[in-house]
């Protein structure tokens, strides 16, 4: 239970719902307990009045006696019905408080997990699979909810009912109580172990179902590859094998379930038979009445579900504890990239400086930048060119502080970015990544993601600057309100990149970083975008990472990276005069060739 102790804060938060739930549970049980008591009184009344009825059956008092007795029975019947209705009503209130409380806790816990995902840095997501991350916020939280809701409710109900019923039974006859309760602990133990078997098989089935889903999802996503390589039969066989394993496990679970219910009913039946047999002997000896015997039989049936639920609750608690342990371990992870205690909110003008920066990726051990130095003045336009793995994208990641360098400093306007508030820093930098990500939403909302409050005219202006407005207006019937599908599946690569550029331009900061965001754009469109960008970036600082030379764009500085270090830098004319790597690349590009290593 130590792992589940982390949930106590939620019980405190919703203490009034919790306490009311416990009260409603107790009241519901009390009203249900009155029913067997009333049944006992009816049987005792019948037994007491049978002889009297025999004496008056041949007299004129017969009708009056029968009428009075009928009224008494009707009163008891209506009282039992009223108690049943009241018990049901308070049981309804019990569920409305405890189960609804569990939904509130589920909501809070999911938000807590999601907020933790938002806080964690990029390295965490590179080290963990998406499926594992999703299972925490869905499967694990769902299991925890079963503990704070149904498990707590049934456990409370079981404890209160056991205390009250056993007390009432002991008051009547301790010996009969002992015999009546004798089979029930065995029932609880049996249920517990059977539930563990069912749980283990259910876990295996869940994992196999997840595997089938993954196979199907990959097949749907990669259907073009499957068809082009004529692998339909192979993938179908792979899916068939996984489906057979799932079927066998499901049949095994169904067999266990088939034995489960009859076994439970058998043990409950044995308890009832034992109660009637021992109780009958006690009636014959005059120790109890027939009404007491009927009362005990009803008590046994009322205790069936509490004992039945012991194993079920234990299983739910076990599963919830395992899930909460995973959640606790996850929630205790501290992000490596976070605000320092004295972090400042600053307004950036666009000066950039990297001083003796060395950075190694933690998850791979690859050193991307070594003793790297770069200075950019506000308003300058800088191109970054280099081979695959030369450190170009790493430079962009450091500027928006997705990572911190192991050595050296990254400064903006003379201030170390580790001394700036993360939100303030990232709000003032537009980063257009190499790998475009679009949401399953309208084109307008995908562009507006950078500034949710922007009106449609502002969105269209950003699209115009990114040379995508014409495509949106002519190729899509619903224009900017077109839903583009998951990850922009309905768009071409160039359209995705231009929408991503429009998103970055809409943000309108003083510092922009473009990470090879024109690789899928044709030459004519590229020329148009470059012309628009040149005008847009006139008074802004821009870092454009590319594997192609934009000869029409007048950069203040061009740097060439190789193995994490600057090997050439200067203006376009200065680098051509060096007759080095940049000049060679430019000559190849002009002749229509392209360095395959550079095209990353």
C-alpha positions as CSV (number, residue, x, y, z in Angstrom):
1,X,0.0,0.0,0.0
2,X,3.0,2.3,0.3
3,X,2.8,3.1,-3.5
4,X,-0.9,3.9,-3.2
5,X,-0.2,6.3,-0.3
6,X,0.6,8.9,-3.0
7,X,-3.2,9.1,-3.7
8,X,-4.1,10.2,-0.2
9,X,-3.8,13.8,-1.3
10,X,-6.8,13.2,-3.5
11,X,-8.8,11.7,-0.8
12,X,-8.1,14.8,1.3
13,X,-9.0,17.0,-1.7
14,X,-12.4,15.3,-2.1
15,X,-12.8,14.5,1.6
16,X,-16.5,15.6,1.7
17,X,-17.5,13.4,-1.2
18,X,-15.5,10.5,0.4
19,X,-17.1,11.0,3.9
20,X,-20.6,11.3,2.4
21,X,-20.0,8.2,0.4
22,X,-19.1,6.3,3.5
23,X,-22.2,7.6,5.3
24,X,-24.4,6.7,2.4
25,X,-22.9,3.2,2.3
26,X,-23.5,2.7,6.0
27,X,-27.1,3.9,5.7
28,X,-27.8,1.8,2.7
29,X,-26.5,-1.3,4.5
30,X,-28.6,-0.5,7.6
31,X,-31.8,-0.3,5.6
32,X,-30.9,-3.6,3.8
33,X,-30.2,-5.3,7.2
34,X,-33.8,-4.4,8.4
35,X,-35.2,-6.7,5.7
36,X,-34.1,-10.1,7.1
37,X,-35.1,-8.8,10.6
38,X,-38.6,-8.2,9.2
39,X,-38.7,-11.6,7.5
40,X,-37.8,-13.2,10.9
41,X,-40.6,-11.4,12.5
42,X,-43.1,-12.5,9.8
43,X,-42.0,-16.2,10.2
44,X,-42.3,-16.0,14.0
45,X,-45.7,-14.3,13.7
46,X,-46.9,-17.1,11.4
47,X,-45.6,-19.8,13.7
48,X,-47.2,-18.1,16.7
49,X,-50.6,-17.6,15.0
50,X,-51.0,-20.9,13.3
51,X,-52.4,-22.6,16.5
52,X,-54.6,-19.6,17.2
53,X,-56.0,-19.7,13.6
54,X,-56.8,-23.4,14.1
55,X,-58.8,-22.7,17.2
56,X,-60.9,-19.9,15.6
57,X,-61.2,-21.5,12.1
58,X,-64.7,-22.9,12.9
59,X,-66.0,-19.8,14.6
60,X,-67.4,-16.4,13.6
61,X,-64.0,-14.9,14.6
62,X,-62.3,-16.5,11.6
63,X,-63.0,-13.6,9.2
64,X,-61.9,-10.9,11.6
65,X,-58.8,-12.9,12.5
66,X,-57.9,-13.4,8.9
67,X,-58.5,-9.7,8.1
68,X,-56.3,-8.5,10.9
69,X,-53.6,-11.0,10.1
70,X,-53.7,-9.9,6.4
71,X,-53.3,-6.3,7.4
72,X,-50.2,-7.2,9.6
73,X,-48.7,-9.1,6.7
74,X,-49.4,-6.3,4.3
75,X,-47.7,-3.9,6.7
76,X,-44.6,-6.0,6.9
77,X,-44.6,-6.4,3.1
78,X,-44.9,-2.7,2.5
79,X,-42.2,-2.0,5.2
80,X,-39.8,-4.5,3.5
81,X,-40.5,-2.8,0.2
82,X,-39.9,0.6,1.7
83,X,-36.6,-0.5,3.3
84,X,-35.5,-2.0,-0.1
85,X,-36.3,1.3,-1.9
86,X,-34.5,3.3,0.8
87,X,-31.5,1.0,0.6
88,X,-31.4,1.3,-3.2
89,X,-31.7,5.1,-3.0
90,X,-28.8,5.4,-0.6
91,X,-26.8,2.9,-2.7
92,X,-27.4,5.2,-5.7
93,X,-26.1,8.2,-3.6
94,X,-23.2,6.0,-2.5
95,X,-22.2,5.5,-6.2
96,X,-22.9,9.2,-7.0
97,X,-20.3,10.2,-4.4
98,X,-17.6,7.5,-4.4
99,X,-17.6,6.6,-8.1
100,X,-18.0,10.2,-9.2
101,X,-15.1,11.0,-6.8
102,X,-13.0,8.4,-8.6
103,X,-13.7,10.1,-11.9
104,X,-12.5,13.4,-10.5
105,X,-9.4,11.8,-9.2
106,X,-8.8,10.1,-12.6
107,X,-9.2,13.6,-14.2
108,X,-6.7,15.1,-11.8
109,X,-4.2,12.3,-12.2
110,X,-4.4,12.3,-16.0
111,X,-3.7,16.1,-15.9
112,X,-0.8,15.6,-13.5
113,X,0.7,12.9,-15.8
114,X,0.2,15.1,-18.9
115,X,1.7,18.2,-17.2
116,X,4.7,16.0,-16.3
117,X,5.0,15.1,-20.0
118,X,5.0,18.8,-20.8
119,X,7.8,19.5,-18.3
120,X,10.1,16.7,-19.3
121,X,12.9,17.5,-21.7
122,X,13.5,16.1,-25.2
123,X,16.1,13.5,-24.1
124,X,13.4,11.7,-22.0
125,X,11.2,11.2,-25.0
126,X,14.1,9.9,-27.1
127,X,14.8,7.3,-24.4
128,X,11.1,6.0,-24.0
129,X,8.7,4.4,-26.5
130,X,5.5,6.2,-27.3
131,X,3.4,3.2,-26.5
132,X,4.9,3.0,-23.0
133,X,4.2,6.8,-22.5
134,X,0.6,6.3,-23.7
135,X,0.0,3.3,-21.4
136,X,0.8,5.4,-18.3
137,X,-1.9,8.0,-19.0
138,X,-4.5,5.5,-20.1
139,X,-4.0,1.9,-18.7
140,X,-2.2,2.8,-15.5
141,X,-4.5,5.7,-14.6
142,X,-7.5,3.6,-15.3
143,X,-6.3,0.9,-12.9
144,X,-5.7,3.4,-10.2
145,X,-9.2,4.8,-10.7
146,X,-10.6,1.3,-10.1
147,X,-8.8,1.4,-6.7
148,X,-10.0,4.9,-5.6
149,X,-13.6,4.1,-6.9
150,X,-15.0,0.6,-7.0
151,X,-12.3,-1.0,-4.8
152,X,-12.7,1.6,-2.0
153,X,-16.5,1.4,-2.3
154,X,-16.8,-2.4,-2.2
155,X,-14.1,-2.7,0.5
156,X,-16.0,-0.2,2.7
157,X,-19.3,-1.9,2.0
158,X,-17.8,-5.3,2.8
159,X,-16.3,-4.2,6.1
160,X,-19.5,-2.4,7.3
161,X,-21.7,-5.3,6.2
162,X,-19.5,-7.9,7.8
163,X,-19.4,-6.1,11.1
164,X,-23.2,-5.5,11.3
165,X,-24.3,-8.9,10.1
166,X,-21.8,-11.0,12.1
167,X,-22.8,-9.0,15.2
168,X,-26.5,-9.7,14.6
169,X,-25.9,-13.4,13.9
170,X,-23.8,-13.8,17.1
171,X,-26.6,-12.1,19.1
172,X,-29.0,-14.9,17.9
173,X,-26.8,-18.0,18.0
174,X,-22.9,-18.1,18.1
175,X,-22.7,-21.8,17.1
176,X,-24.9,-21.4,14.1
177,X,-22.9,-18.3,13.1
178,X,-19.7,-20.3,13.2
179,X,-21.0,-23.0,11.0
180,X,-22.7,-20.5,8.6
181,X,-19.5,-18.5,8.1
182,X,-17.2,-21.5,7.9
183,X,-17.2,-22.0,4.1
184,X,-17.0,-18.2,3.3
185,X,-13.3,-17.6,4.1
186,X,-12.5,-20.5,1.7
187,X,-14.6,-18.8,-0.8
188,X,-12.7,-15.6,-0.5
189,X,-9.3,-17.4,-0.7
190,X,-10.5,-19.3,-3.8
191,X,-11.7,-16.1,-5.4
192,X,-8.4,-14.4,-4.7
193,X,-6.3,-17.1,-6.3
194,X,-8.6,-17.5,-9.3
195,X,-8.6,-13.8,-9.8
196,X,-4.8,-13.8,-9.9
197,X,-4.9,-16.5,-12.6
198,X,-7.5,-14.5,-14.5
199,X,-5.4,-11.3,-14.0
200,X,-2.3,-13.0,-15.3
201,X,-4.1,-14.3,-18.4
202,X,-5.8,-11.0,-19.0
203,X,-2.4,-9.2,-18.9
204,X,-1.1,-11.6,-21.5
205,X,-4.2,-11.1,-23.7
206,X,-3.8,-7.3,-23.3
207,X,-0.2,-7.5,-24.4
208,X,-1.1,-9.7,-27.4
209,X,-4.0,-7.4,-28.4
210,X,-1.6,-4.4,-28.2
211,X,0.8,-6.4,-30.5
212,X,-2.0,-7.1,-33.0
213,X,-3.0,-3.4,-33.0
214,X,0.6,-2.4,-33.6
215,X,0.9,-4.9,-36.5
216,X,-2.3,-3.6,-38.0
217,X,-1.3,0.0,-37.6
218,X,2.1,-0.5,-39.2
219,X,0.5,-2.4,-42.1
220,X,-2.1,0.4,-42.7
221,X,0.6,3.1,-42.5
222,X,3.1,1.2,-44.7
223,X,0.6,-0.3,-47.2
224,X,2.4,1.3,-50.1
225,X,5.7,-0.3,-49.1
226,X,3.9,-3.7,-48.6
227,X,2.3,-3.6,-52.0
228,X,5.4,-2.3,-53.8
229,X,7.4,-5.2,-52.4
230,X,4.6,-7.7,-52.9
231,X,4.6,-8.7,-49.2
232,X,0.8,-9.0,-48.7
233,X,1.0,-12.8,-48.0
234,X,4.0,-12.4,-45.6
235,X,2.3,-9.7,-43.6
236,X,-1.0,-11.6,-43.6
237,X,0.8,-14.7,-42.3
238,X,2.5,-12.5,-39.6
239,X,-0.8,-11.1,-38.5
240,X,-2.5,-14.5,-38.6
241,X,0.2,-15.9,-36.3
242,X,-0.4,-13.1,-33.8
243,X,-4.2,-13.5,-34.0
244,X,-3.9,-17.3,-33.3
245,X,-1.9,-16.6,-30.2
246,X,-4.5,-14.1,-29.1
247,X,-7.3,-16.6,-29.8
248,X,-5.6,-19.4,-27.8
249,X,-5.1,-17.1,-24.8
250,X,-8.7,-15.9,-25.0
251,X,-10.0,-19.4,-25.1
252,X,-7.9,-20.3,-22.1
253,X,-9.3,-17.3,-20.2
254,X,-12.8,-18.3,-21.2
255,X,-12.3,-21.8,-19.8
256,X,-11.1,-20.4,-16.5
257,X,-14.2,-18.1,-16.4
258,X,-16.5,-21.0,-17.2
259,X,-15.3,-22.9,-14.1
260,X,-15.2,-19.8,-11.9
261,X,-18.9,-19.0,-11.6
262,X,-20.1,-22.5,-11.0
263,X,-17.4,-23.1,-8.3
264,X,-18.5,-19.9,-6.5
265,X,-22.1,-20.9,-6.7
266,X,-21.3,-24.4,-5.3
267,X,-19.5,-23.0,-2.3
268,X,-22.3,-20.5,-1.6
269,X,-24.8,-23.4,-2.0
270,X,-22.8,-25.5,0.5
271,X,-22.9,-22.6,3.0
272,X,-26.7,-22.3,2.6
273,X,-27.2,-26.0,3.0
274,X,-25.0,-26.1,6.1
275,X,-27.0,-23.2,7.6
276,X,-30.4,-24.9,7.0
277,X,-29.1,-28.3,8.3
278,X,-27.5,-26.9,11.5
279,X,-30.2,-24.3,11.9
280,X,-32.9,-27.0,11.6
281,X,-31.3,-28.9,14.4
282,X,-31.2,-25.8,16.5
283,X,-34.9,-25.1,15.8
284,X,-35.8,-28.7,16.9
285,X,-33.9,-28.2,20.1
286,X,-35.7,-24.9,20.7
287,X,-32.5,-22.8,20.7
288,X,-33.7,-20.6,17.8
289,X,-37.0,-20.0,16.0
290,X,-38.0,-20.7,12.4
291,X,-37.8,-16.9,11.9
292,X,-34.1,-17.0,13.0
293,X,-33.4,-19.7,10.5
294,X,-34.9,-17.7,7.7
295,X,-33.0,-14.7,8.9
296,X,-29.7,-16.6,8.8
297,X,-30.3,-17.9,5.2
298,X,-30.9,-14.3,4.1
299,X,-27.7,-13.2,5.9
300,X,-25.7,-15.9,4.1
301,X,-26.9,-14.6,0.8
302,X,-26.2,-11.0,1.8
303,X,-22.7,-12.0,2.8
304,X,-22.1,-13.7,-0.5
305,X,-21.2,-10.6,-2.4
306,X,-18.9,-9.1,0.3
307,X,-16.9,-12.3,0.4
308,X,-17.0,-12.6,-3.3
309,X,-15.7,-9.0,-3.6
310,X,-12.7,-9.6,-1.2
311,X,-10.7,-11.4,-3.9
312,X,-11.9,-9.0,-6.6
313,X,-10.9,-6.0,-4.4
314,X,-7.5,-7.6,-3.6
315,X,-6.9,-8.1,-7.3
316,X,-7.8,-4.5,-8.1
317,X,-5.6,-3.2,-5.3
318,X,-2.7,-5.3,-6.6
319,X,-3.0,-4.0,-10.1
320,X,-3.5,-0.4,-8.9
321,X,-0.4,-0.6,-6.7
322,X,1.7,-1.8,-9.6
323,X,0.4,1.0,-11.8
324,X,0.8,3.6,-9.2
325,X,4.4,2.5,-8.6
326,X,5.0,3.2,-12.3
327,X,3.2,6.5,-12.1
328,X,5.2,7.5,-8.9
329,X,8.5,6.7,-10.6
330,X,7.5,8.7,-13.6
331,X,6.2,11.7,-11.7
332,X,9.4,11.8,-9.6
333,X,11.5,12.3,-12.7
334,X,13.0,15.8,-12.7
335,X,13.6,17.4,-16.1
336,X,17.2,18.3,-16.9
337,X,16.1,21.4,-18.7
338,X,14.2,23.7,-16.3
339,X,14.1,27.2,-15.0
340,X,16.8,28.2,-12.5
341,X,15.6,29.8,-9.2
342,X,16.8,33.2,-10.4
343,X,15.6,32.9,-14.0
344,X,14.6,36.2,-15.7
345,X,12.0,37.2,-18.2
346,X,13.8,39.3,-20.9
347,X,12.8,40.9,-24.2
348,X,15.2,39.6,-26.9
349,X,16.7,41.8,-29.6
350,X,18.3,39.0,-31.5
351,X,22.1,39.0,-30.6
352,X,23.4,35.4,-30.5
353,X,26.7,34.1,-29.0
354,X,28.0,30.6,-28.5
355,X,31.3,30.5,-26.6
356,X,33.4,27.3,-26.4
357,X,30.4,25.1,-26.7
358,X,30.8,21.4,-26.5
359,X,27.7,19.1,-26.7
360,X,27.4,15.3,-26.6
361,X,24.0,13.7,-27.0
362,X,23.3,11.8,-23.7
363,X,21.4,8.9,-25.3
364,X,24.0,8.1,-28.0
365,X,27.3,9.5,-26.7
366,X,27.9,11.3,-30.1
367,X,29.7,14.6,-29.8
368,X,27.8,17.0,-32.1
369,X,29.7,20.3,-31.4
370,X,33.3,20.7,-30.1
371,X,34.7,23.9,-28.7
372,X,32.2,25.8,-31.0
373,X,32.2,29.6,-31.2
374,X,29.8,31.8,-33.1
375,X,28.7,35.5,-32.8
376,X,25.7,37.0,-34.5
377,X,24.6,40.6,-34.2
378,X,21.0,41.7,-34.0
379,X,19.4,41.8,-37.5
380,X,22.1,39.6,-39.2
381,X,21.2,36.8,-41.5
382,X,23.4,33.7,-41.1
383,X,23.4,30.6,-43.2
384,X,24.7,27.3,-41.7
385,X,25.8,24.7,-44.2
386,X,27.4,21.3,-43.5
387,X,27.4,17.6,-44.1
388,X,25.0,15.1,-42.4
389,X,26.0,14.8,-38.7
390,X,28.1,18.0,-38.8
391,X,26.0,19.6,-35.9
392,X,23.7,21.9,-37.9
393,X,20.4,20.8,-36.2
394,X,22.2,20.6,-32.8
395,X,22.9,24.3,-33.1
396,X,19.2,25.0,-33.5
397,X,18.3,22.7,-30.6
398,X,20.7,24.5,-28.3
399,X,19.4,27.9,-29.2
400,X,15.8,27.0,-28.1
401,X,17.3,25.2,-25.1
402,X,16.0,21.7,-25.9
403,X,19.4,20.7,-24.5
404,X,22.1,22.4,-22.5
405,X,25.8,22.1,-23.5
406,X,28.1,20.1,-21.3
407,X,30.7,22.9,-21.7
408,X,30.6,26.5,-22.8
409,X,27.8,29.1,-22.9
410,X,24.9,29.9,-25.2
411,X,24.0,33.6,-24.8
412,X,21.2,35.7,-26.2
413,X,21.6,39.5,-25.9
414,X,24.6,38.8,-23.6
415,X,22.7,36.7,-21.1
416,X,23.2,33.0,-20.6
417,X,20.0,31.3,-21.8
418,X,20.1,29.1,-18.6
419,X,19.3,32.3,-16.7
420,X,16.2,33.0,-18.8
421,X,12.7,31.6,-18.2
422,X,12.1,28.8,-20.6
423,X,8.6,30.0,-21.6
424,X,9.9,33.6,-22.2
425,X,12.8,32.3,-24.2
426,X,10.8,30.0,-26.5
427,X,8.0,32.5,-27.0
428,X,10.5,34.9,-28.5
429,X,12.1,32.5,-31.0
430,X,10.5,31.0,-34.1
431,X,11.9,27.5,-34.8
432,X,10.9,25.8,-38.1
433,X,12.1,22.2,-37.7
434,X,13.5,19.9,-40.4
435,X,10.9,17.2,-39.5
436,X,7.5,19.0,-40.0
437,X,4.7,18.0,-37.6
438,X,1.2,19.0,-38.5
439,X,-1.9,18.3,-36.4
440,X,-5.1,16.6,-37.5
441,X,-6.9,20.0,-37.7
442,X,-7.7,22.7,-40.2
443,X,-4.9,24.4,-42.2
444,X,-5.7,27.7,-40.5
445,X,-5.4,26.2,-37.0
446,X,-2.1,24.5,-37.9
447,X,-0.7,27.9,-38.9
448,X,-2.4,29.6,-35.9
449,X,-0.7,27.1,-33.5
450,X,2.1,29.7,-33.1
451,X,-0.5,32.4,-32.1
452,X,-3.9,30.9,-31.2
453,X,-5.4,34.4,-31.0
454,X,-4.5,35.4,-34.5
455,X,-7.4,36.3,-36.9
456,X,-7.8,34.7,-40.3
457,X,-6.4,37.7,-42.2
458,X,-3.1,37.5,-40.2
459,X,-3.0,33.7,-40.9
460,X,-3.5,34.4,-44.6
461,X,-0.7,37.0,-44.6
462,X,1.7,34.5,-43.1
463,X,0.6,31.8,-45.6
464,X,1.2,34.4,-48.4
465,X,4.7,35.0,-47.1
466,X,5.4,31.3,-47.1
467,X,4.1,31.0,-50.7
468,X,1.3,28.5,-49.7
469,X,-1.8,30.8,-49.8
470,X,-2.3,30.2,-53.5
471,X,-2.2,26.4,-53.1
472,X,-4.6,26.5,-50.2
473,X,-7.1,28.7,-52.1
474,X,-7.0,26.8,-55.4
475,X,-6.3,23.1,-54.5
476,X,-8.6,22.7,-51.4
477,X,-12.3,23.2,-51.7
478,X,-12.7,24.4,-48.1
479,X,-9.6,26.6,-48.3
480,X,-8.0,27.4,-44.9
481,X,-10.8,25.4,-43.1
482,X,-9.7,22.2,-44.8
483,X,-8.9,19.4,-42.3
484,X,-5.5,18.0,-43.4
485,X,-5.6,14.6,-41.6
486,X,-3.2,13.0,-39.2
487,X,0.3,14.4,-39.6
488,X,-0.8,16.3,-42.7
489,X,-1.3,13.0,-44.7
490,X,-3.3,14.8,-47.4
491,X,-0.5,17.3,-48.2
492,X,2.6,17.0,-50.3
493,X,6.0,17.3,-48.6
494,X,6.5,20.9,-50.0
495,X,3.1,22.0,-48.8
496,X,3.8,20.6,-45.3
497,X,7.0,22.6,-45.1
498,X,5.5,25.8,-46.3
499,X,2.6,25.5,-43.7
500,X,5.3,25.0,-41.1
501,X,7.2,28.1,-42.3
502,X,3.9,30.1,-42.2
503,X,3.5,29.0,-38.6
504,X,6.9,30.2,-37.8
505,X,6.4,33.6,-39.5
506,X,3.0,34.1,-37.8
507,X,4.8,34.1,-34.5
508,X,6.7,37.2,-35.6
509,X,9.7,37.2,-33.2
510,X,13.0,39.0,-33.4
511,X,14.9,35.7,-33.8
512,X,14.1,33.0,-36.3
513,X,15.8,29.6,-36.9
514,X,15.0,27.6,-40.1
515,X,16.3,24.1,-40.0
516,X,16.5,22.9,-43.6
517,X,12.8,23.7,-44.1
518,X,12.9,24.0,-47.9
519,X,14.3,20.6,-48.8
520,X,11.0,19.4,-50.3
521,X,10.2,22.6,-52.2
522,X,10.8,23.0,-56.0
523,X,13.3,25.6,-57.3
524,X,10.7,28.0,-58.5
525,X,8.8,28.0,-55.2
526,X,12.1,28.2,-53.3
527,X,13.0,31.3,-55.2
528,X,9.6,32.9,-54.3
529,X,9.9,32.0,-50.6
530,X,13.5,33.3,-50.4
531,X,12.3,36.6,-51.9
532,X,9.4,36.9,-49.4
533,X,11.7,35.9,-46.5
534,X,14.3,38.5,-47.5
535,X,11.7,41.3,-47.1
536,X,10.2,39.8,-44.0
537,X,13.5,39.3,-42.2
538,X,14.8,42.8,-43.0
539,X,15.0,43.8,-39.3
540,X,15.2,40.4,-37.7
541,X,17.9,38.0,-36.8
542,X,17.7,34.8,-38.8
543,X,19.7,31.5,-38.8
544,X,18.9,29.4,-41.9
545,X,20.3,25.9,-41.8
546,X,20.4,24.3,-45.2
547,X,22.2,21.9,-47.5
548,X,21.8,24.1,-50.5
549,X,23.3,27.5,-51.3
550,X,20.8,30.4,-51.7
551,X,22.8,32.7,-53.9
552,X,19.8,35.1,-54.3
553,X,19.7,35.7,-50.5
554,X,22.3,38.2,-49.2
555,X,23.6,36.6,-46.0
556,X,25.7,38.6,-43.6
557,X,27.6,35.5,-42.8
558,X,27.8,31.9,-44.0
559,X,29.4,29.2,-41.9
560,X,30.3,25.8,-43.0
561,X,30.3,23.0,-40.4
562,X,32.2,19.8,-40.4
563,X,32.4,17.3,-37.4
564,X,31.0,19.9,-35.0
565,X,33.4,22.7,-35.9
566,X,33.4,25.7,-38.2
567,X,35.7,25.0,-41.1
568,X,34.8,28.0,-43.3
569,X,33.0,31.3,-42.7
570,X,32.4,34.6,-44.4
571,X,30.1,36.1,-47.1
572,X,29.2,34.4,-50.3
573,X,32.0,36.2,-52.3
574,X,34.6,35.6,-49.5
575,X,33.9,31.9,-49.4
576,X,34.1,31.6,-53.2
577,X,37.4,33.3,-53.2
578,X,38.8,30.7,-50.7
579,X,38.2,28.1,-53.4
580,X,37.5,25.5,-50.7
581,X,34.5,23.3,-49.6
582,X,31.9,26.0,-50.1
583,X,33.2,26.9,-53.6
584,X,33.1,23.2,-54.6
585,X,29.6,22.8,-53.4
586,X,28.5,26.0,-55.2
587,X,30.1,24.8,-58.5
588,X,28.3,21.4,-58.2
589,X,25.0,23.1,-57.5
590,X,25.4,25.5,-60.5
591,X,26.1,22.5,-62.8
592,X,23.0,20.7,-61.6
593,X,24.7,18.2,-59.3
594,X,24.3,17.9,-55.6
595,X,26.6,16.6,-52.9
596,X,24.9,13.4,-51.7
597,X,26.4,13.8,-48.3
598,X,25.2,17.3,-48.0
599,X,21.6,16.5,-48.9
600,X,20.6,15.5,-45.4
